[in-house]
Amino acid sequence: MRDTLNKLDNKFFGMLSLPSTAMGFALCVQISALSWILNTKFGFDMEKVSYVWLAGPIAGIVGQVIVGIISDDAWFWGGRRKPFVIIGGTIAALMILALPNIGVISSALGFEGVFAVAMTVALTLDLAINVSYNPARSIIADTTPEGADRTKGFTFMQTVSGFFGVCAYLISAFLGNDLLIYVGVILVFVFSILPWFYIKEPRELDQPLEGEIDVDVKQNETDLPEFIKICLAHSFTWIGVQIMFINTFFYSKVEIMGYGVEESLSPELNDAIGFKVGIAFAILNTVGFILPTAVLKPISEKIGRVKTHRLAIAIMAIGYALLAFYGNTQTSLFIFMAVVGIGWAAVVSLPFAIMSETVNQSKMGLYMGLFNLSVVIPQIIASLLGGFLQEQDDKSMIFVVAAICLGISALLWFLVREQSSSFQSAAKSE
């Protein structure tokens, strides 16, 4: 049963959002700084950078599923999700601190090159994020009833997480990645610890939560075919998204600034490229954190979450196509990133609510871990495409591939049906 402190008010939803916000901010630091550091400080090309990015998803395949299974049944430090968020958040903060010191660590260990250390840091950082992300999302499903309140939990999470994500990219653009890294160390650690002074986890996961709209909604069964369809549709989304995260720095360097991938540039020019990328991702995340609560939730209450998500993914595919054909100026990059942000707002909020109502509620950690395979396997695929994309003289191919993946995803979402009848009744009753 939900503890009496866990009232469904904005303060509660805000605190509930902080664990995911911590991991989201760590990911933003990784997106902003990892490719930038590896290319500008160590001269890694697109293929080598992609291989470093590959380390994390490989860790996620094992880490999220195992942690999900354990967290469903474990109970220590006063919670089942809490210990993993605290441990993972602490390790993530330490690995963020290691990012600008890869060369120092490599020298201290006596390595001639930095590739092995870069892989290790990236692997540990991503593993820490993966260890924490699943429990951070599962706690939302654990402490909210199915229907409109759960949708609010996930959309509220994205509003808070997205706001801090925007702050991360603005810090990167205007103040530099070095400062962003140190801000990230503090914020990731604090946000991984603070919420647990206010959130009380339910001891039993298979009990209907107070305020449940329809107790007949399946609590202890899993609609496996529907779960698989959701994972398949979501996986194509993430191939395109990860291609964007890994390669936007290189797209900006080659197509907008006119330099070669491996060309060595002055610190001023590297900062100029970093500024463009930082602003582009800030725009993406501004749209991403405003829309879930303000726009996507009201629309989903009228037409359903699946239809809303499908529409947003189709718009994201269009945004990538526009980037591919018309995104070779700073202004067009910023404008079309805003279009892509419409889909991004849905990607980071709606699928978790949709998926959570197809599975056994007492095994939410397990299924969150399995669902994450639809993120990490596509990340591996996107990383392995680094060599192919490097061979293309026209780097707009980055967004051509992304557009195709998002188009396939939008079509696959037609196979997914709306899960919760209680959601519609809850929306109408509000």
C-alpha positions in Angstrom: 0.0 0.0 0.0 1.2 3.5 -0.7 2.5 5.4 2.3 0.4 8.3 3.4 3.3 10.7 2.5 2.8 9.6 -1.2 0.0 12.0 -2.0 -0.7 12.5 -5.7 0.1 16.2 -5.7 2.7 18.1 -7.6 5.3 18.0 -4.8 5.1 14.2 -4.8 5.3 13.9 -8.6 8.3 16.4 -8.5 10.2 14.3 -6.0 9.3 11.1 -7.9 10.9 12.7 -11.0 14.3 13.4 -9.4 15.9 9.9 -9.7 15.1 9.8 -13.4 16.3 13.4 -13.7 19.6 12.5 -12.2 20.1 9.7 -14.7 18.8 11.9 -17.6 21.3 14.7 -16.6 24.1 12.1 -16.6 23.1 11.1 -20.1 23.0 14.7 -21.2 26.6 15.2 -19.9 27.6 12.1 -21.8 25.9 13.2 -25.0 27.4 16.7 -24.8 30.9 15.8 -23.7 31.9 12.3 -24.7 32.1 12.7 -28.5 33.5 16.2 -28.1 36.3 15.1 -25.7 37.2 12.0 -27.8 37.4 14.0 -31.0 38.9 17.3 -29.9 41.3 16.1 -27.2 42.3 12.6 -28.5 41.6 12.8 -32.2 39.1 9.9 -32.4 37.3 9.6 -35.7 33.6 8.7 -36.1 34.2 5.0 -36.1 36.3 5.0 -32.9 33.9 7.3 -31.2 31.0 4.9 -32.1 33.0 2.0 -30.6 33.3 3.9 -27.3 29.6 4.6 -27.3 29.1 0.9 -28.0 30.4 0.0 -24.5 27.4 1.3 -22.6 24.6 -0.4 -24.5 26.4 -3.7 -24.1 26.5 -3.2 -20.4 22.8 -2.2 -20.4 21.7 -5.5 -22.0 22.9 -7.3 -18.9 22.7 -4.6 -16.3 19.1 -3.4 -16.6 17.5 -6.9 -16.9 19.5 -8.3 -13.9 18.8 -5.2 -11.8 15.2 -5.2 -12.8 14.8 -8.8 -11.6 16.6 -8.2 -8.4 14.8 -5.0 -7.5 11.4 -6.7 -7.9 12.1 -9.0 -5.0 14.9 -7.3 -3.0 14.2 -5.1 0.0 17.1 -3.3 1.8 17.9 0.2 2.9 14.1 0.7 3.2 13.3 0.0 -0.4 13.6 -2.1 -3.5 14.4 0.6 -6.1 16.1 3.0 -3.7 19.4 1.1 -3.2 20.0 0.8 -6.9 19.4 4.4 -7.6 21.7 5.5 -4.8 24.5 3.1 -5.8 24.2 3.8 -9.5 23.9 7.5 -9.1 27.1 7.6 -7.0 29.1 5.6 -9.5 27.7 7.7 -12.4 28.8 10.9 -10.7 32.3 9.5 -10.3 32.5 8.4 -13.9 31.4 11.8 -15.1 34.3 13.2 -13.1 36.6 10.8 -14.9 35.5 12.0 -18.4 37.9 15.0 -18.6 40.6 13.0 -16.9 40.8 10.0 -19.3 44.3 11.0 -20.3 45.5 11.4 -16.8 44.0 8.0 -15.7 45.6 6.3 -18.8 49.0 7.8 -18.0 48.7 6.8 -14.3 48.0 3.2 -15.3 50.9 3.1 -17.7 48.9 2.8 -20.9 50.3 4.2 -24.1 46.9 5.0 -25.6 43.6 6.2 -24.1 41.2 4.0 -26.0 41.0 1.3 -23.3 40.4 3.8 -20.5 37.9 5.7 -22.6 36.0 2.4 -23.2 36.2 1.5 -19.5 34.9 4.9 -18.4 32.1 4.9 -20.9 31.2 1.3 -20.0 31.1 2.1 -16.3 29.2 5.3 -16.7 26.5 3.7 -18.9 26.3 0.7 -16.6 25.7 3.0 -13.7 23.0 4.9 -15.6 21.4 1.6 -16.6 21.5 0.3 -13.1 19.7 3.3 -11.9 17.3 4.2 -14.8 15.1 1.1 -14.5 14.5 1.5 -10.8 14.0 5.2 -11.2 11.3 4.6 -13.7 9.8 1.6 -12.0 9.2 3.6 -8.8 6.8 5.8 -10.8 4.8 2.7 -11.8 5.1 1.3 -8.2 3.6 4.4 -6.5 0.9 5.5 -9.0 -2.4 3.8 -10.0 -2.9 2.8 -13.6 -4.5 5.3 -15.9 -4.3 9.1 -15.9 -2.2 9.4 -12.7 0.4 7.0 -14.1 0.5 9.0 -17.3 0.9 12.2 -15.2 3.8 10.5 -13.3 5.7 9.7 -16.5 4.9 13.0 -18.3 5.8 15.0 -15.1 9.0 13.1 -14.9 9.9 14.2 -18.5 8.9 17.8 -17.7 11.3 17.9 -14.7 14.0 15.8 -16.4 13.7 17.7 -19.6 14.1 21.1 -17.9 17.4 20.0 -16.4 18.4 18.5 -19.7 17.9 21.9 -21.3 20.0 23.5 -18.6 22.7 20.9 -19.3 22.9 21.8 -23.0 22.8 25.5 -22.3 25.7 25.2 -19.9 27.5 23.2 -22.5 26.8 25.8 -25.2 27.5 29.0 -23.2 29.9 28.0 -20.4 31.6 24.9 -21.9 31.6 21.2 -21.3 34.2 21.4 -18.6 31.8 23.3 -16.3 28.9 21.0 -17.3 30.9 18.0 -16.2 31.4 19.4 -12.7 27.8 20.6 -12.4 26.8 17.1 -13.5 28.8 15.4 -10.8 27.0 17.4 -8.0 23.5 17.3 -9.5 23.6 13.5 -10.3 24.7 12.7 -6.8 22.3 14.9 -5.0 19.2 14.0 -7.1 20.0 10.3 -6.6 19.9 10.7 -2.8 17.4 13.5 -1.9 14.1 12.0 -3.1 14.3 9.0 -0.7 13.8 11.3 2.3 10.3 11.9 0.9 9.3 8.9 -1.1 8.1 5.8 0.6 8.1 2.6 -1.5 5.2 0.2 -1.3 6.2 -3.1 0.4 3.9 -5.2 -1.8 3.8 -4.6 -5.5 0.8 -6.8 -6.4 -1.7 -4.9 -4.3 -4.1 -2.4 -5.9 -3.0 1.2 -5.1 -5.2 3.6 -3.3 -7.2 5.5 -5.9 -7.1 2.7 -8.5 -9.8 3.5 -11.1 -10.6 -0.1 -12.2 -9.5 -2.9 -10.0 -10.4 -5.4 -12.7 -7.5 -4.2 -14.9 -5.0 -7.0 -15.1 -2.6 -6.7 -12.2 -1.0 -10.1 -12.3 -0.8 -11.1 -15.9 1.4 -10.0 -18.8 0.1 -9.5 -22.4 3.3 -10.8 -23.9 2.4 -10.4 -27.6 1.4 -6.8 -27.0 4.6 -6.2 -25.0 6.7 -7.5 -27.8 5.0 -5.3 -30.4 5.6 -2.2 -28.2 9.3 -3.2 -27.8 9.7 -3.7 -31.6 8.1 -0.4 -32.4 10.2 1.4 -29.8 13.4 -0.2 -31.0 13.3 1.5 -34.4 12.8 4.8 -32.7 16.0 4.4 -30.7 18.2 3.5 -33.7 17.4 6.9 -35.1 17.7 8.7 -31.8 21.1 7.2 -31.0 22.4 8.0 -34.5 21.5 11.6 -33.7 23.1 11.6 -30.3 26.4 10.1 -31.5 26.8 11.9 -34.8 25.3 15.4 -34.5 28.7 16.8 -33.5 30.2 15.4 -36.7 27.3 16.6 -38.8 27.8 20.1 -37.5 31.6 19.9 -38.0 31.4 18.7 -41.6 28.1 19.9 -43.1 27.7 23.2 -41.3 31.2 24.3 -40.5 32.8 22.7 -43.6 35.7 20.8 -41.9 36.8 17.2 -42.2 35.9 14.6 -39.6 39.5 14.1 -38.4 40.7 17.6 -39.1 42.4 19.1 -36.1 40.9 22.5 -35.2 41.8 25.3 -32.8 40.1 25.4 -29.4 38.0 28.4 -30.6 36.6 26.4 -33.6 36.0 23.4 -31.4 34.0 25.6 -29.0 32.0 27.0 -31.9 31.0 23.5 -33.0 30.2 22.6 -29.4 28.1 25.7 -29.1 26.0 24.8 -32.1 25.5 21.2 -30.9 24.7 22.4 -27.4 22.0 24.9 -28.6 20.6 22.2 -31.0 20.1 19.7 -28.1 18.8 22.5 -25.8 16.1 23.2 -28.3 15.3 19.5 -28.7 15.0 19.1 -24.9 13.0 22.4 -24.4 10.3 21.0 -26.7 10.8 17.7 -25.0 10.1 18.9 -21.5 7.3 21.4 -22.3 5.1 19.1 -24.5 4.5 16.0 -22.3 2.4 17.6 -19.6 1.2 20.7 -21.5 0.3 19.0 -24.8 0.8 15.2 -25.0 -1.2 14.4 -21.9 -4.3 16.3 -22.9 -4.2 14.9 -26.4 -3.7 11.4 -25.1 -6.7 11.8 -22.9 -8.8 12.5 -25.9 -7.5 10.1 -28.6 -5.4 7.6 -26.5 -1.7 7.3 -25.7 -0.8 5.0 -28.6 -2.3 7.3 -31.3 -0.7 10.3 -29.7 2.7 8.6 -29.6 2.4 7.3 -33.2 1.6 10.8 -34.5 4.6 12.3 -32.6 6.9 9.6 -34.0 5.7 10.4 -37.5 6.5 14.1 -36.9 9.9 13.1 -35.7 10.6 11.2 -38.9 9.6 14.3 -40.9 12.0 16.4 -38.7 14.9 14.1 -39.5 14.1 14.2 -43.2 14.1 18.0 -43.1 17.5 17.9 -41.4 18.8 15.5 -44.0 17.8 17.7 -46.9 17.8 21.3 -45.5 19.7 21.2 -42.2 23.1 22.4 -43.4 22.9 25.8 -41.8 22.9 26.8 -38.2 19.4 28.3 -38.4 17.9 25.3 -40.1 19.6 22.9 -37.7 17.9 24.7 -34.8 14.5 24.9 -36.4 14.3 21.3 -37.4 15.6 20.1 -34.0 12.5 21.7 -32.6 10.4 19.6 -35.0 12.3 16.5 -33.9 11.7 17.5 -30.3 8.0 16.8 -30.7 8.8 13.1 -31.1 11.4 13.2 -28.4 8.8 14.5 -26.0 6.8 11.4 -26.6 9.7 9.0 -26.7 10.8 9.8 -23.2 7.4 9.8 -21.6 4.5 7.9 -23.3 6.1 4.4 -24.1 6.8 3.7 -20.4 3.1 4.4 -19.4 1.9 2.3 -22.4 4.2 -0.6 -21.7 3.6 -0.6 -17.9 -0.1 -1.5 -18.4 0.6 -4.6 -20.4 2.7 -6.4 -17.8 2.5 -8.1 -14.4 2.6 -5.2 -11.9 4.6 -7.2 -9.4 7.3 -7.8 -12.0 7.7 -4.2 -13.2 11.4 -4.1 -12.7 11.9 -7.2 -14.8 9.8 -5.9 -17.6 11.3 -2.5 -17.4 14.6 -4.2 -17.9 13.4 -6.3 -20.8 11.8 -3.2 -22.3 15.1 -1.5 -22.1 16.5 -4.0 -24.6 14.4 -2.0 -27.1 16.7 0.9 -26.3 20.2 -0.7 -25.8 20.1 -3.1 -28.7 19.2 -0.3 -31.1 22.0 1.8 -29.5 24.4 -1.1 -30.4 23.1 -1.1 -34.0 23.5 2.7 -34.2 27.1 2.5 -32.9 28.0 -0.2 -35.4 26.8 2.1 -38.2 29.6 4.5 -37.3 32.0 3.1 -39.9 29.3 3.2 -42.6 28.4 6.8 -41.9 32.1 7.8 -41.8 32.5 6.5 -45.3 29.7 8.7 -46.6 31.0 12.0 -48.1 27.7 13.6 -47.5 27.1 13.4 -43.7 23.4 14.2 -44.2 23.1 10.4 -44.5 23.2 10.5 -40.7 19.6 11.9 -40.7 18.5 10.0 -43.8 19.0 6.8 -41.9 17.4 8.3 -38.8 14.3 9.3 -40.8 13.9 5.9 -42.3 14.1 4.3 -38.8 11.5 6.6 -37.3 9.2 6.1 -40.3 9.4 2.3 -39.7 8.7 2.9 -36.0 5.6 5.0 -36.8 4.2 2.2 -39.0 4.9 -0.4 -36.3 3.0 1.6 -33.7 -0.1 0.9 -35.8 0.2 -2.7 -34.6 -0.1 -1.6 -30.9 -3.5 -1.3 -29.3 -4.6 1.0 -26.5 -4.2 -0.9 -23.3 -6.1 0.7 -20.5 -9.8 1.2 -20.5 -9.4 2.7 -17.1 -7.2 5.4 -18.5 -10.0 6.8 -20.7 -12.6 6.7 -17.9 -10.1 8.4 -15.6 -9.5 11.1 -18.1 -13.2 11.7 -18.6 -13.9 11.9 -14.9 -11.3 14.6 -14.2 
